[in-house]
Amino acid sequence: MSEKSVADAVYAGIDTHKDFHVAAVVDHLGRLLDTFTAATTVAGYRTLLQWITSFGDVDRIGVEGTGSYGVAVTRLLRDRELEVVEVNRPNQR
């Protein structure tokens, strides 16, 4: 983050699926601000990015499956110079 304080930061997480992604944005205390579902299309990714950044200064975005269903949205986010971290899928057992 640049000159803004941690208290101004928001964080996003994206749960990826084949046909849609579900995102959540939380504040610096981990309080849920909102959730959003977007189609897995270029227009959907752009709308998702606009929605995430509407909450303020985005510190980082966790994406599940940056090498599979999340590869396209991850590429778009990184192209916009946002920090993206891969989130491992939970153990299904």
C-alpha positions as CSV (number, residue, x, y, z in Angstrom):
1,M,0.0,0.0,0.0
2,S,1.1,3.5,-0.6
3,E,0.5,6.5,1.7
4,K,-2.9,5.4,2.9
5,S,-3.3,3.9,6.3
6,V,-4.1,0.3,7.0
7,A,-7.4,1.5,8.4
8,D,-8.4,2.6,4.9
9,A,-7.6,-0.7,3.3
10,V,-10.0,-3.3,2.0
11,Y,-9.3,-6.8,1.1
12,A,-11.1,-9.1,-1.4
13,G,-11.5,-12.8,-1.9
14,I,-12.7,-14.5,-5.0
15,D,-14.1,-18.1,-5.0
16,T,-13.8,-19.3,-8.6
17,H,-16.1,-21.5,-10.5
18,K,-16.5,-22.5,-14.1
19,D,-19.4,-20.2,-15.0
20,F,-19.3,-17.6,-12.3
21,H,-17.0,-16.2,-9.5
22,V,-18.2,-15.1,-6.1
23,A,-16.3,-12.3,-4.4
24,A,-16.4,-10.8,-0.9
25,V,-14.8,-7.6,0.3
26,V,-13.8,-7.1,4.0
27,D,-12.4,-4.1,5.8
28,H,-9.1,-4.0,7.8
29,L,-10.9,-5.6,10.8
30,G,-12.2,-8.5,8.7
31,R,-15.8,-7.2,8.7
32,L,-17.7,-8.3,5.6
33,L,-18.7,-5.3,3.5
34,D,-20.5,-7.1,0.7
35,T,-20.5,-10.0,-1.7
36,F,-20.9,-10.1,-5.4
37,T,-21.3,-12.7,-8.2
38,A,-19.9,-12.2,-11.6
39,A,-20.0,-14.2,-14.8
40,T,-16.7,-15.6,-16.1
41,T,-16.5,-13.3,-19.1
42,V,-14.4,-10.3,-19.8
43,A,-17.4,-8.1,-19.1
44,G,-18.0,-10.0,-15.8
45,Y,-14.3,-9.6,-14.7
46,R,-14.4,-5.9,-15.5
47,T,-17.6,-5.4,-13.5
48,L,-16.1,-7.4,-10.6
49,L,-13.0,-5.2,-10.6
50,Q,-15.1,-2.1,-10.6
51,W,-17.2,-3.4,-7.8
52,I,-14.1,-4.4,-5.7
53,T,-12.4,-1.1,-6.2
54,S,-15.5,0.9,-5.3
55,F,-14.9,0.1,-1.6
56,G,-11.6,2.0,-1.5
57,D,-7.9,1.3,-1.5
58,V,-7.5,-2.5,-2.2
59,D,-4.5,-3.9,-0.3
60,R,-4.7,-7.4,-1.8
61,I,-7.0,-9.9,-3.4
62,G,-7.0,-13.6,-2.6
63,V,-8.1,-15.8,-5.5
64,E,-8.8,-19.5,-5.3
65,G,-7.4,-21.4,-8.2
66,T,-5.2,-18.8,-9.9
67,G,-4.0,-21.5,-12.3
68,S,-7.4,-22.9,-13.3
69,Y,-10.8,-21.3,-13.1
70,G,-9.2,-18.1,-11.7
71,V,-6.5,-17.6,-14.3
72,A,-8.3,-15.1,-16.4
73,V,-9.6,-12.9,-13.6
74,T,-6.1,-13.1,-11.9
75,R,-4.5,-11.9,-15.1
76,L,-6.9,-8.9,-15.4
77,L,-6.3,-8.0,-11.7
78,R,-2.5,-8.2,-12.1
79,D,-2.6,-6.2,-15.3
80,R,-4.3,-3.4,-13.2
81,E,-1.3,-3.7,-10.8
82,L,-3.3,-5.2,-7.9
83,E,-1.6,-7.6,-5.6
84,V,-3.1,-11.1,-6.0
85,V,-2.3,-14.0,-3.8
86,E,-3.4,-17.6,-4.4
87,V,-5.7,-19.2,-1.9
88,N,-5.5,-22.9,-1.6
89,R,-8.8,-24.9,-1.8
90,P,-9.9,-26.3,1.5
91,N,-9.4,-30.0,2.0
92,Q,-12.7,-31.6,0.9
93,R,-12.4,-34.6,3.3
